[in-house]
Amino acid sequence: ADVMRQMPAVAASSNGGLGNATTLRIRGEEGFRTLTYLDGMRLQDPSAPQIATDFSNLLSSGIGRVEILRGPQGLAYGADAGGVINMTSRSASEPFEVNLETQGGAFGTRQMSGNLSGQSESLDYFLSVADFDTDGFNNRVSDVSADEDGYENHTFHGRFGYVLSEAWRFDLVHREVDGSNDYDGCFGPSGPSGDCRSDYDMQASRLGLQFHGEGFSHQLSYMRSSTDRQDFTASAPTFGSQGEQTRGEYIGSLTALEGVDLIWGLDYQEDVANGVGRDNQGAFVELLSDFSQAYFFTAGLRYDDNEDFGTNTSFRLSTAYLVETKAGTLKFKAALGSGFRAPSPFEIQYNGGPYAFPPATKSPLAQEESRGWEVGAQLVAEKYHLEAIIFDQSVSNAIVFDLIGYSGYIQDIGRGASSGIELIADYRITQALSASANYTFNEADRPDGSQRFRRPNHLFNFGLRFAGFNNRMVINAFYRSQAEAIDVGQIALEDFGVLDLTASFQMTEMLRVYGRIENLLDEEYREILDYNTAGLAAYLGIKLKFVAI
């Protein structure tokens, strides 16, 4: 989540330290409307209230690249994809490579990790293990015991790919996560308690088969994941949830047509929460222009048949026009899309359970409907990149948890809007020094016109990167800030800015030493009322790389 905080229009909030609930909001929308992939596998948690990605148990170890698609995506991603985070594990640069890493630092933090990777003409693979442990810090201001809230995480991730022939390829991805975190503010038989723990277990696998012919291709995939959560108060089990997700996909493409390319697909998904499940069947088709090197146009439709909420049709249109100038390539672009989200099995189940009461139980939940558009311009030159985007998106009848009365999940009747502007700039000052910056102005309002909780109106990020001595020394400075955010009760959150530094040095071909300082200025701030954040913290680590000769 820390890496993604640096991206344009991405705001994050955490319920305390590592391992606690973390939400990423793209362009002011709820975090669960963002779909997350790792090596083509969906990282969705069907045991969570809105089948959201659990970023609190996602370690960065082994991840090589992160790409974020902002705004409604739909089509192949599903009608409820209001944004996409696409991550890939590290690619092998050698036929056989072993990387070992250890780090430690503030709050009693310790991490050991290792990965094995390799590639040949027909085979590529990546295996990664990570063991993380921290004593943490006190999560809540209101916790009078002021005890440390620690976190443990054990993660395994594997990717295997094999080229069966010139046309056929097989892929297998498997991931296991075992996490446990301490937190404050739970409830037991004797009332509120600061002795709280949450255990998390996840297993997920994906099988993929691809065929690439001359002018056409076919992709088949099958994915299955299971998650198990259990909370404890004073070591006694309290609330628990289990979830399973099964998904099958087929995507075909045809590129031999005159002037256009065609993509189509079918998918089936079943989500189960605590034994109660529901399936959704979808189909989509998309037309992509291929008649010009300067003008591009796409148009797509998606049809969904939800077991409980019937049929829905959504769409996405996009266009781009490229102009070559003396400064560089100038690109004008625009997109328009729609979507929908049915209430999750967890939301429906919760409102029908013993913990819900009016107003949440007054009427059944209905599906959400969304629409969004963006227009922008981008200039790519030899030394710099500039981009400006205006966006507007809305969700009708959004489903939210009642944070005032805690009655359950309620419908925010009407149209909630989130609109704003993104400004992005990257500049290579010298061969060794580069700078990047992005600013987002975002107004996210509820149907009644009031500001939505934890959505800052202003986000600003600035980074400097120095790579010298033939890239043996790399230094990064990153500053992030937010302003004009509120929380429950219309209470204003204080504006803040945080500065982080990282540095690494390649001692030998095998050994790299690195360090980082987080919150260098020791800024005291809150992303959520009553939840602490980390102060000044320093960490040191080493990386060892072994390559077959």
LOVO-163767 format. One line per 2 residues: their letters; for each residue x, y, z of C-alpha. Coordinates in nm, 2 decimals. Each point is the difference from the previous one (the first is absolute). Layout:
<atoms>
a = X:Y:Z ~ ...
</atoms>
This chain:
<atoms>
ad = 0.00:0.00:0.00 ~ 0.29:0.24:0.07
vm = 0.12:-0.03:-0.36 ~ -0.35:0.07:-0.14
rq = -0.04:0.31:0.22 ~ 0.25:0.17:-0.24
mp = -0.23:-0.05:-0.30 ~ -0.23:0.28:-0.13
av = -0.36:0.02:0.15 ~ 0.07:-0.28:0.25
aa = -0.08:0.07:0.37 ~ 0.06:-0.26:0.27
ss = -0.11:-0.03:0.36 ~ 0.10:-0.26:0.26
ng = -0.14:-0.10:0.34 ~ 0.33:0.03:0.17
gl = 0.32:-0.19:-0.07 ~ 0.09:-0.28:-0.23
gn = -0.24:-0.28:-0.03 ~ -0.31:0.21:0.08
at = -0.27:0.08:-0.25 ~ 0.13:0.21:-0.29
tl = -0.21:0.16:-0.26 ~ 0.11:0.14:-0.34
ri = -0.24:0.24:-0.17 ~ 0.05:0.10:-0.36
rg = -0.16:0.33:-0.11 ~ -0.20:0.01:0.33
ee = -0.18:-0.33:-0.05 ~ -0.03:-0.28:0.25
gf = 0.30:-0.24:0.01 ~ -0.21:-0.30:-0.08
rt = -0.08:0.14:-0.34 ~ 0.36:-0.04:-0.10
lt = 0.09:-0.34:-0.14 ~ 0.35:-0.13:0.08
yl = 0.20:-0.26:-0.20 ~ 0.33:-0.17:0.07
dg = 0.14:-0.21:-0.29 ~ -0.34:-0.01:-0.15
mr = -0.17:-0.13:0.31 ~ -0.27:0.20:0.18
lq = 0.09:0.10:0.35 ~ -0.36:0.02:0.13
dp = -0.11:-0.10:0.35 ~ -0.34:-0.16:0.00
sa = -0.01:-0.01:0.38 ~ 0.03:0.39:0.01
pq = -0.32:0.21:0.00 ~ 0.03:0.11:-0.37
ia = 0.23:-0.27:-0.14 ~ 0.28:0.26:0.02
td = 0.38:-0.05:-0.04 ~ 0.16:-0.04:0.34
fs = 0.30:0.24:-0.03 ~ 0.08:-0.04:0.37
nl = 0.14:-0.35:-0.06 ~ 0.17:0.08:-0.33
ls = 0.38:0.01:0.03 ~ 0.20:0.18:-0.27
sg = 0.27:-0.28:0.00 ~ 0.03:-0.16:-0.35
ig = -0.22:0.26:-0.18 ~ 0.18:0.15:-0.30
rv = -0.25:0.23:-0.16 ~ -0.32:0.19:0.09
ei = -0.23:0.16:-0.25 ~ -0.32:0.19:0.08
lr = -0.29:0.06:-0.24 ~ -0.22:0.27:0.14
gp = -0.37:0.05:-0.07 ~ -0.27:-0.25:-0.11
qg = 0.15:-0.30:-0.19 ~ -0.27:-0.26:-0.03
la = -0.01:-0.24:-0.29 ~ 0.26:-0.27:0.06
yg = 0.05:0.11:0.36 ~ -0.36:-0.02:0.10
ad = -0.28:0.26:0.03 ~ 0.10:0.10:0.35
ag = 0.36:0.09:-0.08 ~ 0.03:0.37:0.08
gv = 0.38:-0.02:-0.04 ~ 0.26:-0.27:-0.04
in = 0.33:-0.06:0.18 ~ 0.21:-0.24:-0.20
mt = 0.31:-0.14:0.17 ~ 0.26:-0.25:-0.14
sr = 0.27:-0.19:0.19 ~ 0.36:0.05:-0.09
sa = 0.12:-0.14:-0.33 ~ 0.31:-0.21:-0.03
se = 0.30:0.18:-0.15 ~ 0.22:-0.32:0.00
pf = -0.06:-0.37:-0.08 ~ 0.03:-0.07:0.37
ev = 0.00:0.26:0.28 ~ -0.04:-0.01:0.38
nl = -0.06:0.32:0.20 ~ 0.01:0.01:0.38
et = -0.09:0.30:0.21 ~ -0.02:0.10:0.37
qg = -0.09:0.33:0.16 ~ -0.08:0.13:0.34
ga = -0.06:0.33:0.18 ~ -0.25:0.21:0.20
fg = -0.28:-0.15:0.21 ~ 0.18:-0.33:0.02
tr = -0.06:-0.07:-0.37 ~ 0.17:-0.30:-0.16
qm = -0.04:-0.15:-0.35 ~ 0.17:-0.28:-0.18
sg = -0.09:-0.09:-0.36 ~ 0.14:-0.19:-0.29
nl = -0.09:-0.08:-0.36 ~ 0.10:-0.24:-0.26
sg = -0.05:0.08:-0.37 ~ 0.12:-0.12:-0.34
qs = -0.08:-0.01:-0.37 ~ 0.08:-0.20:-0.31
es = -0.15:-0.02:-0.35 ~ -0.31:-0.19:0.12
ld = 0.00:0.05:0.38 ~ -0.02:0.29:0.24
yf = -0.07:-0.01:0.38 ~ 0.01:0.21:0.31
ls = -0.03:-0.12:0.36 ~ -0.01:0.23:0.30
va = -0.02:-0.03:0.38 ~ -0.02:0.27:0.25
df = -0.01:0.01:0.38 ~ -0.09:0.33:0.16
dt = -0.03:0.09:0.37 ~ -0.04:0.33:0.19
dg = -0.07:0.10:0.36 ~ -0.19:0.30:-0.14
fn = -0.12:0.30:0.20 ~ -0.33:0.09:0.18
nr = -0.27:0.02:-0.27 ~ -0.26:0.22:0.17
vs = 0.02:0.33:0.19 ~ -0.28:-0.11:0.22
dv = 0.17:-0.32:0.11 ~ 0.09:0.08:0.36
sa = 0.23:-0.31:0.03 ~ 0.22:0.15:-0.27
de = 0.13:-0.35:-0.09 ~ 0.18:-0.10:-0.31
dg = -0.21:-0.15:-0.28 ~ 0.22:-0.24:-0.20
ye = -0.04:-0.18:-0.32 ~ 0.13:-0.32:-0.17
nh = -0.02:-0.11:-0.36 ~ 0.12:-0.31:-0.18
tf = -0.05:0.01:-0.38 ~ 0.08:-0.24:-0.28
hg = -0.05:0.09:-0.37 ~ 0.09:-0.21:-0.30
rf = -0.03:0.05:-0.38 ~ 0.07:-0.26:-0.26
gy = -0.03:0.03:-0.38 ~ 0.07:-0.25:-0.27
vl = 0.00:0.04:-0.38 ~ -0.16:-0.32:-0.13
se = 0.05:0.09:-0.36 ~ 0.03:0.30:-0.23
aw = -0.37:0.07:0.06 ~ -0.08:-0.14:0.34
rf = 0.11:0.12:0.35 ~ -0.10:-0.12:0.35
dl = 0.02:0.21:0.32 ~ -0.05:-0.09:0.37
vh = -0.01:0.25:0.29 ~ -0.04:-0.09:0.36
re = 0.00:0.22:0.31 ~ -0.03:-0.06:0.38
vd = -0.01:0.26:0.27 ~ -0.01:-0.05:0.38
gs = -0.04:0.32:0.20 ~ -0.07:0.09:0.36
nd = -0.03:0.36:0.14 ~ -0.08:0.15:0.34
yd = -0.24:0.30:0.02 ~ -0.21:0.20:0.24
gc = -0.37:0.07:0.04 ~ -0.16:-0.34:-0.01
fg = -0.29:-0.13:0.21 ~ -0.03:-0.30:0.22
ps = -0.24:-0.14:0.27 ~ 0.12:0.27:0.24
gp = -0.02:0.29:-0.24 ~ 0.26:0.20:-0.20
sg = 0.36:-0.14:0.01 ~ 0.35:0.10:-0.12
dc = 0.11:-0.37:-0.01 ~ -0.10:-0.08:-0.36
rs = 0.14:-0.23:-0.27 ~ -0.10:-0.08:-0.35
dy = 0.13:-0.31:-0.19 ~ -0.01:-0.02:-0.38
dm = 0.06:-0.29:-0.23 ~ -0.02:0.01:-0.38
qa = 0.07:-0.25:-0.28 ~ -0.05:0.07:-0.37
sr = 0.09:-0.17:-0.33 ~ -0.03:0.08:-0.36
lg = 0.04:-0.22:-0.31 ~ 0.03:0.15:-0.34
lq = 0.02:-0.13:-0.36 ~ 0.08:0.23:-0.30
fh = -0.01:-0.06:-0.37 ~ 0.15:0.26:-0.24
ge = -0.06:-0.06:-0.37 ~ 0.05:0.22:-0.30
gf = -0.25:0.28:0.04 ~ -0.19:-0.15:0.30
sh = 0.04:-0.12:0.35 ~ -0.18:-0.18:0.28
ql = 0.05:0.00:0.38 ~ -0.16:-0.22:0.25
sy = 0.05:0.03:0.38 ~ -0.14:-0.15:0.32
mr = 0.05:0.16:0.34 ~ -0.10:-0.11:0.35
ss = 0.07:0.18:0.33 ~ -0.09:-0.06:0.36
td = 0.03:0.23:0.31 ~ -0.05:-0.06:0.37
rq = -0.02:0.28:0.26 ~ -0.03:-0.04:0.37
df = 0.00:0.28:0.26 ~ 0.08:-0.05:0.37
ta = -0.07:0.21:0.31 ~ 0.23:-0.09:0.30
sa = 0.09:-0.32:-0.19 ~ -0.36:-0.11:-0.03
pt = -0.14:-0.04:-0.35 ~ -0.27:0.26:-0.09
fg = -0.09:0.09:-0.36 ~ 0.12:-0.22:-0.29
sq = -0.07:-0.01:-0.38 ~ 0.09:-0.24:-0.28
ge = -0.02:0.06:-0.37 ~ 0.06:-0.18:-0.33
qt = 0.02:0.14:-0.35 ~ 0.00:-0.21:-0.32
rg = 0.04:0.16:-0.34 ~ 0.04:-0.12:-0.36
ey = 0.08:0.22:-0.29 ~ 0.03:-0.02:-0.38
ig = 0.14:0.28:-0.21 ~ 0.04:-0.01:-0.38
sl = 0.14:0.26:-0.24 ~ 0.01:0.04:-0.38
ta = 0.25:0.23:-0.15 ~ -0.03:-0.10:-0.37
le = -0.30:0.22:-0.07 ~ 0.04:0.31:-0.23
gv = 0.04:0.31:0.21 ~ -0.12:-0.14:0.33
dl = 0.09:-0.25:0.27 ~ -0.27:-0.20:0.19
iw = 0.02:-0.13:0.35 ~ -0.27:-0.20:0.17
gl = -0.04:-0.20:0.32 ~ -0.21:-0.21:0.24
dy = 0.04:-0.03:0.37 ~ -0.17:-0.18:0.29
qe = 0.06:0.09:0.37 ~ -0.14:-0.14:0.32
dv = 0.05:0.18:0.33 ~ -0.07:-0.18:0.33
an = 0.01:0.17:0.35 ~ -0.06:-0.21:0.30
gv = -0.17:-0.28:-0.20 ~ -0.24:0.24:-0.19
gr = 0.09:0.04:-0.37 ~ -0.10:0.17:-0.32
dn = 0.11:-0.03:-0.36 ~ 0.04:0.25:-0.28
qg = 0.03:-0.08:-0.37 ~ 0.14:0.27:-0.24
af = 0.08:0.05:-0.36 ~ 0.17:0.29:-0.18
ve = 0.11:0.11:-0.35 ~ 0.24:0.29:-0.08
ll = 0.09:0.16:-0.33 ~ 0.34:0.17:-0.04
sd = 0.09:0.21:-0.30 ~ 0.31:-0.10:-0.20
fs = -0.03:0.22:-0.31 ~ 0.22:0.29:0.11
qa = 0.33:0.06:0.18 ~ -0.13:0.34:0.14
yf = -0.36:-0.06:0.08 ~ -0.13:-0.28:0.23
ft = -0.35:-0.09:0.11 ~ -0.14:-0.28:0.22
ag = -0.36:-0.10:0.07 ~ -0.12:-0.28:0.22
lr = -0.32:-0.15:0.16 ~ -0.03:-0.23:0.29
yd = -0.30:-0.21:0.10 ~ -0.03:-0.15:0.35
dn = -0.25:-0.25:0.15 ~ 0.01:0.01:0.38
ed = -0.17:-0.28:0.18 ~ -0.18:0.23:0.25
fg = -0.02:0.33:-0.18 ~ -0.07:-0.09:-0.36
tn = 0.15:0.13:-0.32 ~ 0.20:0.32:-0.06
ts = 0.17:0.16:-0.30 ~ 0.30:0.23:0.03
fr = 0.23:0.17:-0.26 ~ 0.34:0.16:-0.05
ls = 0.11:0.24:-0.27 ~ 0.34:0.15:-0.05
ta = 0.19:0.20:-0.26 ~ 0.35:0.15:-0.05
yl = 0.17:0.22:-0.25 ~ 0.37:0.04:-0.04
ve = 0.18:0.30:-0.15 ~ 0.38:0.01:-0.06
tk = 0.14:0.34:0.10 ~ 0.35:0.14:0.03
ag = -0.01:-0.04:0.38 ~ -0.12:-0.37:-0.02
tl = -0.32:-0.21:-0.04 ~ -0.32:0.18:0.10
kf = -0.29:-0.23:0.09 ~ -0.36:0.10:0.06
ka = -0.22:-0.26:0.16 ~ -0.35:-0.05:0.14
al = -0.20:-0.29:0.15 ~ -0.36:-0.07:0.11
gs = -0.12:-0.30:0.19 ~ -0.27:-0.15:0.22
gf = -0.04:-0.28:0.25 ~ -0.19:-0.16:0.28
ra = 0.06:-0.18:0.32 ~ -0.24:-0.24:0.17
ps = 0.00:-0.01:0.38 ~ 0.26:-0.26:0.12
pf = -0.11:-0.32:0.17 ~ 0.17:0.13:0.32
ei = -0.20:0.33:0.00 ~ -0.33:-0.18:-0.05
qy = 0.09:-0.26:0.26 ~ 0.11:0.26:0.26
ng = -0.33:0.20:-0.03 ~ -0.19:-0.32:0.05
gp = 0.20:-0.10:0.31 ~ -0.02:0.07:0.37
ya = 0.23:0.31:0.00 ~ -0.22:0.21:-0.24
fp = -0.29:0.22:0.09 ~ -0.20:0.29:-0.15
pa = 0.06:0.20:-0.22 ~ 0.22:-0.27:-0.16
tk = -0.27:-0.26:0.02 ~ -0.29:0.21:-0.12
sp = 0.03:-0.09:-0.37 ~ 0.21:-0.25:-0.21
la = 0.32:0.13:-0.17 ~ -0.02:0.08:-0.37
qe = 0.28:0.00:-0.25 ~ 0.22:0.31:-0.06
es = 0.04:0.16:-0.34 ~ 0.30:0.20:-0.11
rg = 0.11:0.22:-0.29 ~ 0.32:0.19:-0.07
we = 0.19:0.20:-0.26 ~ 0.34:0.16:-0.05
vg = 0.17:0.22:-0.25 ~ 0.37:0.08:-0.01
aq = 0.32:0.09:-0.18 ~ 0.35:-0.14:0.02
lv = 0.33:0.12:-0.14 ~ 0.29:-0.25:-0.01
ae = 0.34:0.15:-0.09 ~ 0.36:-0.13:0.03
ky = 0.06:0.14:0.35 ~ -0.35:0.05:0.14
hl = -0.36:-0.11:0.02 ~ -0.29:0.22:0.07
ea = -0.37:-0.10:0.05 ~ -0.32:0.17:0.10
ii = -0.34:-0.19:0.05 ~ -0.34:0.13:0.10
fd = -0.23:-0.28:0.13 ~ -0.35:-0.04:0.13
qs = -0.16:-0.31:0.14 ~ -0.31:-0.08:0.19
vs = -0.16:-0.29:0.19 ~ -0.38:-0.02:0.06
na = -0.14:-0.16:0.31 ~ 0.35:-0.08:0.15
iv = 0.01:-0.26:0.27 ~ 0.18:0.11:0.31
fd = 0.04:-0.11:0.36 ~ -0.19:0.21:0.25
li = 0.29:0.17:0.18 ~ -0.23:0.22:0.21
gy = -0.24:-0.26:0.15 ~ 0.19:-0.32:-0.09
sg = -0.33:-0.15:-0.11 ~ 0.14:-0.19:-0.30
yi = 0.02:0.07:-0.37 ~ -0.22:0.27:-0.13
qd = -0.07:0.16:-0.34 ~ 0.11:0.35:-0.07
ig = -0.30:0.08:-0.21 ~ 0.07:0.23:-0.30
rg = 0.31:0.08:-0.21 ~ 0.33:0.05:0.17
as = 0.26:0.17:-0.22 ~ 0.38:0.01:0.00
sg = 0.17:0.25:-0.25 ~ 0.33:0.17:-0.03
ie = 0.32:0.05:-0.19 ~ 0.33:-0.18:-0.01
li = 0.33:0.17:-0.09 ~ 0.31:-0.22:-0.06
ad = 0.36:0.09:-0.09 ~ 0.32:-0.20:-0.03
yr = 0.33:0.16:-0.09 ~ 0.35:-0.14:-0.06
it = 0.23:0.28:0.13 ~ 0.32:-0.18:-0.08
qa = 0.10:-0.35:-0.09 ~ 0.02:-0.08:0.38
ls = -0.27:0.23:0.14 ~ -0.38:-0.01:-0.07
as = -0.30:0.15:0.16 ~ -0.37:-0.08:0.01
an = -0.31:0.17:0.13 ~ -0.38:-0.04:-0.01
yt = -0.28:0.20:0.14 ~ -0.37:-0.11:0.03
fn = -0.29:0.23:0.09 ~ -0.30:-0.22:0.08
ea = -0.34:0.09:0.13 ~ -0.19:-0.31:0.12
dr = -0.35:0.07:0.12 ~ -0.29:-0.21:0.12
pd = -0.35:0.04:-0.16 ~ -0.09:0.27:0.26
gs = 0.31:0.21:-0.10 ~ 0.21:-0.07:0.31
qr = 0.36:-0.10:-0.03 ~ 0.07:-0.37:0.01
fr = 0.21:-0.13:0.30 ~ 0.38:-0.04:-0.04
rp = 0.01:0.15:-0.35 ~ 0.25:0.28:-0.01
nh = -0.07:0.29:-0.24 ~ 0.37:0.03:-0.07
lf = 0.27:-0.26:-0.06 ~ 0.36:0.10:-0.09
nf = 0.30:-0.23:-0.06 ~ 0.35:0.09:-0.09
gl = 0.30:-0.22:-0.05 ~ 0.37:0.03:-0.08
rf = 0.22:-0.29:-0.12 ~ 0.38:-0.01:-0.03
ag = 0.17:-0.29:-0.16 ~ 0.38:0.04:-0.02
fn = 0.32:-0.20:-0.03 ~ -0.14:-0.21:-0.28
nr = -0.32:-0.05:0.20 ~ 0.19:-0.15:0.29
mv = -0.13:0.27:0.23 ~ -0.37:0.09:-0.01
in = -0.16:0.26:0.23 ~ -0.38:0.08:0.00
af = -0.18:0.28:0.18 ~ -0.38:0.00:0.01
yr = -0.24:0.25:0.15 ~ -0.37:-0.05:0.02
sq = -0.27:0.22:0.14 ~ -0.37:0.03:0.03
ae = -0.24:0.28:0.10 ~ -0.36:0.07:0.07
ai = -0.13:-0.34:0.11 ~ -0.27:-0.07:0.26
dv = -0.10:-0.30:0.20 ~ -0.31:-0.13:0.18
gq = -0.21:0.28:0.16 ~ 0.13:0.25:-0.26
ia = 0.32:0.04:0.21 ~ 0.29:0.14:-0.20
le = 0.32:-0.20:-0.03 ~ 0.31:0.21:0.03
df = 0.19:0.06:-0.32 ~ 0.34:-0.18:-0.01
gv = 0.32:-0.07:-0.20 ~ 0.23:-0.30:0.04
ld = 0.36:-0.02:-0.14 ~ 0.16:-0.34:-0.06
lt = 0.36:-0.08:-0.11 ~ 0.15:-0.32:-0.14
as = 0.36:-0.08:-0.10 ~ 0.18:-0.30:-0.13
fq = 0.35:-0.08:-0.11 ~ 0.13:-0.30:-0.20
mt = 0.30:-0.11:0.19 ~ 0.08:-0.29:-0.23
em = -0.17:-0.19:-0.28 ~ -0.16:-0.21:0.28
lr = -0.05:0.24:0.28 ~ -0.23:0.31:0.02
vy = -0.04:0.20:0.33 ~ -0.31:0.22:0.04
gr = -0.17:0.21:0.26 ~ -0.31:0.22:0.03
ie = -0.13:0.27:0.23 ~ -0.38:0.03:0.02
nl = -0.16:0.33:0.12 ~ 0.34:0.17:0.02
ld = -0.16:0.32:0.14 ~ -0.18:-0.20:0.27
ee = -0.34:0.14:-0.11 ~ -0.28:-0.08:0.24
yr = -0.32:-0.06:-0.20 ~ -0.32:-0.20:-0.03
ei = -0.15:-0.17:-0.31 ~ -0.29:-0.12:0.22
ld = -0.12:0.16:0.32 ~ 0.13:-0.17:0.31
yn = 0.25:-0.21:-0.19 ~ 0.37:0.07:0.04
ta = 0.26:-0.01:-0.28 ~ 0.37:-0.07:0.01
gl = 0.24:0.27:0.09 ~ 0.37:0.02:-0.10
aa = 0.12:-0.35:-0.08 ~ 0.32:-0.14:-0.15
yl = 0.08:-0.34:-0.16 ~ 0.31:-0.17:-0.14
gi = 0.03:-0.31:-0.22 ~ 0.22:-0.20:-0.23
kl = -0.07:-0.19:-0.32 ~ 0.20:-0.29:-0.14
kf = -0.02:-0.11:-0.36 ~ 0.13:-0.34:-0.13
va = 0.01:-0.07:-0.37 ~ 0.09:-0.32:-0.18
i = 0.32:0.03:-0.19
</atoms>
